[in-house]
Amino acid sequence: MAPPDDLAALFDRLLPPRTAPERDLDPVAIDRAEALARPLALYFRTEVEGIERLPEGGALLVSNHGPMGFDAVELVFGVYRRTRRLPRALVERTAFRVPALKLLLERLGHVAGTPDNAVALLRRGDLVLVYPGGAREAFKGSAGRYRLAWSKSTGFVRVALRAGVPIVPVAGVGVDDYYDVVAEPEEVARSPLGRLLVTLLGHEKYAPPGLRGVGPLPRPAQLTFVVGEPLRPDAPPEAADDTALVARLHADVKDRLERLLLTGLIRRAPPPPGS
């Protein structure tokens, strides 16, 4: 494995570093990254539907996560290819502990998932992508297939209220089809490797499931991202402290996304025999 200095030099050549997340994105760097990711889009036959529903200005995109996060790459660049607007992803802060990954994330304009970072980007007029299920959805077991692990995640609603922007549900159809779970996360957490990961990363939610695709690689399941109608909270920024309002909006966004997912999955399902 190349030493960190060599990795930094490689990223500097491929994706010139920006000075700070608050600055405008470097279009040359983003286009280079998109070109590198294009084979993945062909592999997954990525489609984005309803792109015309994205509002002008800042908006918070809220989606469901697939195993190991391949879906996030495809959603970000899928939107970029259609609109030339790159969604800025809110990333688990643990990811920034990995030097090479930190370099890549920062050069692509993604930031640690803190409320202040999200509000700052939204007020600038950026599209911001958040996965309320976070690692719990990315490292879910077989029972979590197409289920939203959002019970403890109301922060995205507070962020949207503080920034005064709409919330846009985006359903990822196919994101739970490119791997099969062959070992539940709880099983992996009891293994030596699982115990090491939990110790290093500080939480059992970071114990991944055992997955099988085409060997260790994901299978080429088609990924379709369906953009829903924006939810525009009619409330002032201080409403972010209204627990009851936040809970109602959280339930509304979750319901909208689940309906989009169900519709997409039904549309994709093969017809019954004899129909």
C-alpha positions as CSV (number, residue, x, y, z in Angstrom):
1,M,0.0,0.0,0.0
2,A,1.3,3.5,-0.9
3,P,2.3,5.7,2.0
4,P,0.0,8.6,2.9
5,D,2.3,11.2,1.2
6,D,2.1,9.3,-2.1
7,L,-1.7,9.0,-1.9
8,A,-2.0,12.7,-1.2
9,A,0.2,13.5,-4.3
10,L,-2.0,11.2,-6.4
11,F,-5.2,12.8,-5.3
12,D,-3.7,16.3,-5.9
13,R,-3.0,15.3,-9.5
14,L,-6.4,13.7,-10.1
15,L,-8.5,16.1,-8.0
16,P,-6.8,19.4,-7.2
17,P,-7.5,20.3,-3.6
18,R,-9.9,23.2,-2.8
19,T,-9.0,25.6,0.0
20,A,-12.1,25.1,2.2
21,P,-15.6,23.5,2.0
22,E,-17.2,26.9,2.1
23,R,-15.7,28.0,-1.2
24,D,-17.2,27.3,-4.6
25,L,-16.5,23.8,-6.0
26,D,-13.7,23.4,-8.6
27,P,-15.6,22.3,-11.8
28,V,-12.4,20.8,-13.2
29,A,-11.9,18.6,-10.2
30,I,-15.6,17.6,-10.2
31,D,-15.5,16.7,-13.9
32,R,-12.4,14.6,-13.4
33,A,-14.1,12.8,-10.5
34,E,-17.3,12.2,-12.6
35,A,-15.2,10.7,-15.4
36,L,-13.5,8.3,-12.9
37,A,-17.0,7.3,-11.6
38,R,-18.6,6.9,-15.0
39,P,-17.9,3.2,-15.4
40,L,-19.8,2.6,-12.1
41,A,-22.9,4.4,-13.6
42,L,-22.7,2.1,-16.7
43,Y,-22.2,-1.0,-14.4
44,F,-25.3,-0.1,-12.4
45,R,-27.3,1.4,-15.3
46,T,-28.0,4.4,-13.1
47,E,-31.1,6.5,-13.8
48,V,-32.5,9.6,-12.0
49,E,-36.2,10.2,-12.4
50,G,-38.1,13.4,-11.5
51,I,-35.0,15.6,-11.7
52,E,-37.3,18.5,-12.7
53,R,-38.7,18.4,-9.2
54,L,-35.4,19.7,-7.7
55,P,-36.0,23.3,-6.6
56,E,-33.7,26.2,-7.4
57,G,-31.4,27.3,-4.6
58,G,-30.6,25.4,-1.5
59,A,-32.5,22.1,-0.8
60,L,-31.9,19.1,1.5
61,L,-32.0,15.8,-0.3
62,V,-33.0,12.9,1.9
63,S,-32.5,9.3,0.8
64,N,-32.3,5.7,1.9
65,H,-28.9,4.0,2.0
66,G,-27.7,0.8,0.4
67,P,-24.9,-1.5,1.6
68,M,-21.4,0.0,1.8
69,G,-22.5,3.3,0.2
70,F,-22.1,2.7,-3.5
71,D,-25.6,4.3,-3.9
72,A,-24.3,7.6,-2.6
73,V,-21.7,7.9,-5.3
74,E,-24.3,7.1,-8.0
75,L,-26.9,9.6,-6.6
76,V,-24.4,12.4,-6.3
77,F,-23.0,12.0,-9.8
78,G,-26.4,11.1,-11.3
79,V,-27.8,14.5,-10.2
80,Y,-24.6,16.2,-11.4
81,R,-24.8,14.8,-14.9
82,R,-28.4,16.0,-15.3
83,T,-28.1,19.4,-13.6
84,R,-24.4,20.4,-13.3
85,R,-25.2,20.9,-9.6
86,L,-23.2,18.6,-7.3
87,P,-25.0,17.6,-4.1
88,R,-22.7,18.1,-1.1
89,A,-23.0,14.9,1.0
90,L,-23.1,15.0,4.8
91,V,-20.7,12.1,5.7
92,E,-20.3,10.2,8.9
93,R,-17.5,11.9,10.9
94,T,-15.8,8.5,11.3
95,A,-15.0,8.4,7.6
96,F,-12.7,11.4,8.0
97,R,-10.4,9.3,10.3
98,V,-9.3,7.4,7.2
99,P,-6.6,9.6,5.6
100,A,-7.1,8.6,1.9
101,L,-10.9,8.8,2.2
102,K,-10.7,12.2,4.0
103,L,-8.6,13.5,1.1
104,L,-11.1,12.3,-1.5
105,L,-14.2,13.5,0.4
106,E,-12.8,17.0,0.9
107,R,-11.7,17.4,-2.7
108,L,-15.3,16.5,-3.8
109,G,-16.8,19.1,-1.5
110,H,-18.4,16.7,1.0
111,V,-18.3,17.6,4.7
112,A,-18.6,16.0,8.1
113,G,-22.3,15.6,9.0
114,T,-22.7,18.3,11.5
115,P,-25.8,20.7,11.7
116,D,-23.6,23.8,11.3
117,N,-21.9,22.4,8.1
118,A,-25.3,21.5,6.6
119,V,-26.9,24.9,7.4
120,A,-23.9,26.8,6.0
121,L,-24.1,25.0,2.7
122,L,-27.9,25.2,2.4
123,R,-27.8,28.9,3.0
124,R,-25.3,29.3,0.2
125,G,-27.8,27.7,-2.1
126,D,-26.2,24.2,-2.4
127,L,-27.9,20.9,-2.7
128,V,-27.1,18.9,0.4
129,L,-27.5,15.1,0.6
130,V,-28.2,13.4,3.9
131,Y,-28.9,9.8,4.8
132,P,-30.8,9.9,8.2
133,G,-30.2,6.2,8.6
134,G,-26.4,6.7,8.3
135,A,-24.3,3.7,9.2
136,R,-27.3,1.8,10.5
137,E,-28.6,1.6,7.0
138,A,-25.3,1.2,5.2
139,F,-24.3,-1.7,7.5
140,K,-27.8,-3.2,8.0
141,G,-28.6,-6.9,8.1
142,S,-31.2,-8.8,6.1
143,A,-34.1,-7.5,8.1
144,G,-33.2,-3.9,7.2
145,R,-33.8,-4.4,3.5
146,Y,-35.6,-1.3,2.2
147,R,-36.5,-0.2,5.7
148,L,-35.6,3.3,7.0
149,A,-33.6,3.2,10.2
150,W,-34.7,6.8,11.1
151,S,-36.1,6.4,14.6
152,K,-33.4,8.5,16.2
153,S,-32.7,10.9,13.3
154,T,-34.7,14.1,13.4
155,G,-31.7,16.4,13.0
156,F,-32.2,16.8,9.2
157,V,-35.6,18.4,9.9
158,R,-34.1,20.9,12.3
159,V,-31.4,21.7,9.7
160,A,-33.9,22.4,7.0
161,L,-35.9,24.6,9.3
162,R,-32.9,26.6,10.4
163,A,-31.7,27.1,6.8
164,G,-35.2,27.8,5.5
165,V,-35.0,25.3,2.6
166,P,-37.3,22.6,1.2
167,I,-36.8,18.9,2.0
168,V,-36.7,16.6,-1.1
169,P,-37.2,12.8,-0.6
170,V,-35.2,10.7,-3.1
171,A,-36.0,7.0,-3.2
172,G,-33.1,4.7,-4.1
173,V,-34.7,1.7,-5.9
174,G,-32.2,-1.1,-6.4
175,V,-29.8,-0.1,-3.7
176,D,-30.6,-3.2,-1.6
177,D,-30.2,-5.5,-4.5
178,Y,-26.5,-5.4,-5.4
179,Y,-25.5,-7.5,-2.3
180,D,-27.0,-10.4,-0.4
181,V,-26.5,-10.6,3.3
182,V,-24.8,-13.9,4.2
183,A,-23.8,-13.0,7.8
184,E,-25.8,-10.6,10.1
185,P,-23.9,-7.6,11.6
186,E,-24.4,-9.1,15.1
187,E,-22.5,-12.2,14.0
188,V,-19.7,-10.2,12.4
189,A,-19.5,-8.0,15.6
190,R,-18.6,-11.2,17.6
191,S,-15.8,-12.1,15.3
192,P,-12.2,-10.9,15.9
193,L,-12.4,-8.5,12.9
194,G,-15.8,-7.2,14.0
195,R,-14.5,-6.6,17.5
196,L,-11.5,-4.7,16.1
197,L,-13.7,-2.5,13.9
198,V,-16.1,-1.7,16.8
199,T,-13.2,-0.8,19.0
200,L,-11.5,1.4,16.4
201,L,-14.6,3.2,15.3
202,G,-16.3,3.4,18.7
203,H,-19.8,1.9,18.1
204,E,-21.4,-1.5,17.3
205,K,-23.3,0.1,14.3
206,Y,-20.0,0.1,12.4
207,A,-19.8,-3.7,12.4
208,P,-20.7,-4.6,8.7
209,P,-22.7,-7.5,7.6
210,G,-21.2,-10.3,5.6
211,L,-22.1,-9.6,1.9
212,R,-22.0,-11.5,-1.3
213,G,-22.5,-10.1,-4.8
214,V,-20.3,-11.2,-7.7
215,G,-17.8,-12.5,-5.3
216,P,-16.7,-9.5,-3.2
217,L,-18.0,-7.0,-5.9
218,P,-21.6,-5.7,-6.0
219,R,-23.7,-7.3,-8.7
220,P,-24.9,-5.0,-11.5
221,A,-28.4,-4.4,-10.2
222,Q,-30.0,-1.4,-11.8
223,L,-30.1,1.7,-9.6
224,T,-33.0,4.1,-10.1
225,F,-33.3,7.3,-8.0
226,V,-36.8,8.8,-7.9
227,V,-36.9,12.5,-6.8
228,G,-40.1,13.3,-5.0
229,E,-42.0,16.5,-4.6
230,P,-40.3,19.0,-2.3
231,L,-41.8,19.5,1.2
232,R,-41.6,23.2,2.0
233,P,-42.0,23.7,5.8
234,D,-43.9,26.9,6.3
235,A,-42.2,27.9,9.5
236,P,-39.5,30.3,10.8
237,P,-36.0,29.2,11.7
238,E,-36.8,29.1,15.4
239,A,-39.3,26.4,14.7
240,A,-36.4,24.0,14.7
241,D,-36.8,24.0,18.5
242,D,-40.5,23.0,18.3
243,T,-40.3,19.2,19.1
244,A,-43.8,18.5,18.1
245,L,-43.5,20.2,14.7
246,V,-40.1,18.5,14.0
247,A,-41.7,15.1,14.8
248,R,-44.6,15.8,12.4
249,L,-42.3,16.8,9.6
250,H,-40.0,13.9,10.2
251,A,-43.0,11.5,10.0
252,D,-44.2,13.2,6.8
253,V,-40.8,13.0,5.0
254,K,-40.4,9.3,6.1
255,D,-43.9,8.5,4.8
256,R,-43.2,10.2,1.5
257,L,-40.0,8.4,1.0
258,E,-41.5,5.0,1.9
259,R,-44.3,5.6,-0.6
260,L,-41.8,6.4,-3.4
261,L,-39.8,3.3,-2.5
262,L,-42.9,1.1,-2.5
263,T,-44.1,2.5,-5.9
264,G,-40.7,2.0,-7.4
265,L,-40.3,-1.5,-6.1
266,I,-43.8,-2.5,-7.3
267,R,-43.1,-1.1,-10.8
268,R,-39.9,-3.0,-11.0
269,A,-41.3,-6.4,-9.7
270,P,-41.9,-9.0,-12.4
271,P,-45.6,-9.6,-13.2
272,P,-47.2,-12.7,-11.6
273,P,-47.2,-15.9,-13.7
274,G,-50.1,-16.0,-16.2
275,S,-50.8,-12.3,-16.1
